[in-house]
Amino acid sequence: MVTPHDVRPDDPLVRWMVAPSFADAVGSLDRPCVAEGGNVAWLGRAARPGERWVTGVGEDPAAVVRLVSRIAGDHEVDGVTVSEPAFGLLPDLLRTPDPGHWCLWVLDPHAPTEDTSGTVDVAHDDPRIVPLLAHSTSAHVFPGDPRVVRWAGVEEDGALVCVAGQVTEPSGAAHLVSVCTEPSARGRGLARGVCSRIIEAARAEGAPAVVLEMYTANEAGRRTYTALGFCESGRYASGLLAHALPTLRS
């Protein structure tokens, strides 16, 4: 059976975000993977439990759409992720009415970190995290999520004013998540220090890479992550399909 790693071993999304054991984990007709040249699509990149997502990436947008359509024609699909150039070619039935346009960033392994002296480790059940993340439009990992490895933050007068979390991808890559600064504390570089604390810990534990996902329109995030040494490594469009919106988001 073909796997995403067979077709695109150097693609950052495949390399760092897809389990190396893909063939063992999805080696059945229920979790297919199909390829055409250097383009590949597979079922299994779910944002939340219970959802079935098809992902397609490659250099030929038309081929990506053909592969995604092939899987969707044979299997029930709730959401779609495709490389951004392919999104406009998707048929109406596979085009989400509420697309999220995002990019994957990968850290230069030799990039130095920022000063972390003002940052602290934050307990997994710290009750201050959730209210702070309410200021984020993109946070998708919260306290109680079993995937969380650590939280780090900045405290001022007992308040948590900046936070970031880490989950670990099946590839071993450390994934920065839920980075948020309290609005009145923004513009001071706090997020760089918090992210650096997580990066240093992940490197010390032997993580082969540090990655993050960000909405493409997030210019403040772009400045922060560029300053930390991250490089944008691919743009994508994702979203639930129309039939899945009322049932999975109710």
C-alpha positions as CSV (number, residue, x, y, z in Angstrom):
1,M,0.0,0.0,0.0
2,V,1.3,3.5,-0.9
3,T,1.7,5.9,2.0
4,P,2.2,9.7,2.1
5,H,5.8,9.2,3.1
6,D,6.4,7.0,0.1
7,V,5.2,9.8,-2.3
8,R,6.4,13.0,-0.5
9,P,9.0,12.1,2.1
10,D,10.4,15.6,2.2
11,D,7.1,17.4,2.3
12,P,7.1,19.2,5.7
13,L,3.4,18.4,6.3
14,V,4.0,14.7,5.6
15,R,7.3,14.5,7.3
16,W,6.3,16.1,10.6
17,M,2.5,15.9,10.8
18,V,1.8,12.4,9.5
19,A,2.7,9.3,11.6
20,P,5.7,7.4,10.2
21,S,3.7,4.2,11.0
22,F,0.9,5.4,8.6
23,A,0.9,2.1,6.7
24,D,0.4,0.0,9.9
25,A,-2.1,2.5,11.3
26,V,-4.3,2.8,8.2
27,G,-3.4,-0.2,6.1
28,S,-7.0,-1.0,5.3
29,L,-9.7,0.0,2.9
30,D,-11.2,2.1,5.7
31,R,-8.3,4.5,5.7
32,P,-7.1,4.8,2.1
33,C,-4.2,6.6,0.5
34,V,-3.9,7.2,-3.2
35,A,-1.2,8.9,-5.3
36,E,-0.7,10.3,-8.8
37,G,2.9,11.1,-9.6
38,G,4.2,13.3,-6.8
39,N,0.7,14.1,-5.5
40,V,-1.0,12.2,-2.7
41,A,-4.3,12.2,-0.7
42,W,-5.3,10.2,2.3
43,L,-8.1,9.8,4.8
44,G,-7.3,10.4,8.5
45,R,-6.1,13.9,9.4
46,A,-9.0,14.7,11.8
47,A,-9.2,17.9,13.7
48,R,-11.5,16.5,16.4
49,P,-12.5,12.9,17.4
50,G,-15.2,11.5,15.3
51,E,-14.4,13.5,12.2
52,R,-13.2,12.0,8.9
53,W,-10.9,14.3,7.0
54,V,-9.3,13.8,3.6
55,T,-6.0,15.6,3.0
56,G,-4.4,16.2,-0.4
57,V,-1.0,17.7,-1.2
58,G,1.3,18.0,-4.2
59,E,2.7,20.2,-6.9
60,D,-0.2,19.7,-9.4
61,P,-3.4,21.2,-8.0
62,A,-5.6,19.4,-10.5
63,A,-4.1,16.0,-9.6
64,V,-4.6,16.8,-5.9
65,V,-8.3,17.5,-6.5
66,R,-8.7,14.3,-8.5
67,L,-7.2,12.3,-5.6
68,V,-9.2,14.0,-2.9
69,S,-12.4,13.5,-5.0
70,R,-11.5,9.8,-5.5
71,I,-11.3,9.2,-1.8
72,A,-14.5,11.3,-1.1
73,G,-16.4,9.3,-3.7
74,D,-15.7,6.1,-1.9
75,H,-15.8,7.1,1.7
76,E,-17.8,9.4,4.0
77,V,-15.8,12.6,4.5
78,D,-16.5,15.4,7.0
79,G,-13.7,17.8,6.2
80,V,-11.0,18.6,3.6
81,T,-7.5,19.9,3.8
82,V,-5.7,20.7,0.5
83,S,-2.6,22.6,-0.6
84,E,-3.9,26.2,-1.1
85,P,-3.5,26.2,-4.9
86,A,-5.9,23.3,-5.1
87,F,-8.7,24.8,-3.1
88,G,-10.2,26.9,-5.9
89,L,-10.5,23.8,-8.1
90,L,-12.5,21.7,-5.6
91,P,-16.0,20.7,-6.7
92,D,-18.8,22.4,-4.8
93,L,-19.5,19.3,-2.7
94,L,-15.9,19.3,-1.4
95,R,-15.5,23.0,-0.8
96,T,-16.1,24.1,2.7
97,P,-18.4,27.1,3.2
98,D,-16.1,28.3,6.0
99,P,-12.5,27.7,4.9
100,G,-9.5,28.3,7.1
101,H,-6.4,29.4,5.2
102,W,-3.3,28.5,7.2
103,C,0.4,27.8,6.9
104,L,2.8,25.4,8.4
105,W,6.0,26.8,9.9
106,V,9.1,24.8,10.8
107,L,12.0,26.0,13.0
108,D,15.5,26.4,11.7
109,P,17.3,23.8,13.8
110,H,20.2,26.2,14.4
111,A,18.1,29.2,15.3
112,P,19.0,30.8,18.7
113,T,16.2,31.2,21.2
114,E,15.1,34.4,22.9
115,D,15.7,35.3,26.6
116,T,13.4,33.1,28.7
117,S,14.3,34.6,32.1
118,G,10.8,36.1,32.6
119,T,8.9,32.9,31.7
120,V,7.7,30.1,33.9
121,D,6.3,26.6,33.6
122,V,2.6,26.6,34.0
123,A,0.7,23.7,35.6
124,H,-1.5,21.6,33.2
125,D,-4.6,22.4,35.2
126,D,-3.9,26.1,35.9
127,P,-7.3,27.8,35.9
128,R,-5.9,31.0,34.4
129,I,-5.2,29.3,31.0
130,V,-8.7,29.1,29.7
131,P,-9.7,32.7,30.3
132,L,-6.5,33.9,28.7
133,L,-7.1,31.7,25.6
134,A,-10.5,33.3,25.2
135,H,-8.6,36.2,23.6
136,S,-7.4,33.9,20.8
137,T,-9.3,33.2,17.6
138,S,-7.1,30.2,16.8
139,A,-6.4,28.3,20.0
140,H,-7.5,24.7,19.6
141,V,-5.7,22.9,22.4
142,F,-6.9,23.5,26.0
143,P,-6.2,22.3,29.5
144,G,-7.3,18.7,29.9
145,D,-6.2,17.7,26.4
146,P,-4.2,14.5,27.0
147,R,-1.9,15.4,24.1
148,V,-0.4,18.4,26.0
149,V,3.2,17.9,27.0
150,R,3.7,21.3,28.7
151,W,2.4,24.8,29.2
152,A,4.7,27.9,29.6
153,G,3.8,31.4,30.4
154,V,4.5,34.9,31.8
155,E,3.0,36.0,35.1
156,E,2.5,39.6,36.2
157,D,1.1,40.5,39.6
158,G,-0.3,37.0,39.9
159,A,-2.0,37.1,36.5
160,L,-1.1,35.0,33.6
161,V,-0.6,37.4,30.7
162,C,1.0,35.1,28.0
163,V,0.8,31.4,27.5
164,A,1.8,28.7,25.0
165,G,1.5,24.9,24.9
166,Q,3.2,22.0,23.3
167,V,1.9,18.7,21.9
168,T,4.1,16.1,20.3
169,E,3.4,14.8,16.8
170,P,3.7,11.1,16.0
171,S,6.9,12.0,14.1
172,G,8.4,13.2,17.4
173,A,8.2,16.9,16.3
174,A,7.3,19.3,19.0
175,H,4.2,21.3,18.0
176,L,3.6,24.8,19.4
177,V,-0.1,25.4,20.1
178,S,-2.4,27.9,21.7
179,V,0.0,30.8,21.8
180,C,-1.8,33.8,23.3
181,T,-1.0,37.1,24.9
182,E,-3.5,39.2,26.9
183,P,-4.4,42.2,24.7
184,S,-3.1,44.8,27.0
185,A,0.3,43.1,27.2
186,R,0.8,42.7,23.4
187,G,3.7,44.3,21.5
188,R,6.3,43.5,24.2
189,G,7.7,40.3,22.8
190,L,6.3,38.1,25.6
191,A,5.2,35.4,23.1
192,R,8.8,35.1,21.8
193,G,10.1,34.3,25.3
194,V,7.3,31.8,26.1
195,C,7.8,30.0,22.8
196,S,11.5,30.0,23.4
197,R,11.0,28.3,26.7
198,I,9.1,25.5,25.1
199,I,11.6,25.2,22.2
200,E,14.5,24.9,24.6
201,A,12.7,22.1,26.5
202,A,11.8,20.3,23.4
203,R,15.3,20.4,22.0
204,A,16.7,19.2,25.3
205,E,14.3,16.2,25.0
206,G,15.6,15.4,21.5
207,A,12.7,16.6,19.4
208,P,13.7,16.4,15.7
209,A,11.8,19.5,14.8
210,V,9.6,22.2,16.2
211,V,6.5,23.1,14.1
212,L,3.4,25.3,14.3
213,E,0.3,26.1,12.3
214,M,-0.9,29.7,11.8
215,Y,-3.7,31.5,9.9
216,T,-2.0,33.1,6.9
217,A,-3.6,36.5,7.8
218,N,-2.0,36.6,11.2
219,E,0.7,39.3,10.6
220,A,1.6,39.7,14.3
221,G,2.2,35.9,14.5
222,R,4.2,36.1,11.3
223,R,6.6,38.7,12.8
224,T,6.9,36.7,16.0
225,Y,7.7,33.4,14.4
226,T,10.0,34.8,11.8
227,A,12.0,36.5,14.7
228,L,12.3,33.1,16.4
229,G,13.8,31.5,13.2
230,F,10.7,29.7,11.9
231,C,10.3,29.4,8.1
232,E,6.9,29.1,6.4
233,S,6.9,25.7,4.8
234,G,3.5,25.4,3.0
235,R,0.0,26.9,2.7
236,Y,-3.2,25.1,2.9
237,A,-7.0,25.5,3.1
238,S,-9.1,23.4,5.5
239,G,-12.7,23.2,6.7
240,L,-15.7,21.1,7.5
241,L,-18.0,20.3,4.6
242,A,-21.5,21.8,4.6
243,H,-23.3,18.5,5.6
244,A,-21.0,18.2,8.7
245,L,-21.3,21.7,10.1
246,P,-24.7,21.4,11.9
247,T,-24.0,18.0,13.4
248,L,-20.4,18.4,14.4
249,R,-20.5,21.9,15.6
250,S,-23.9,21.9,17.4
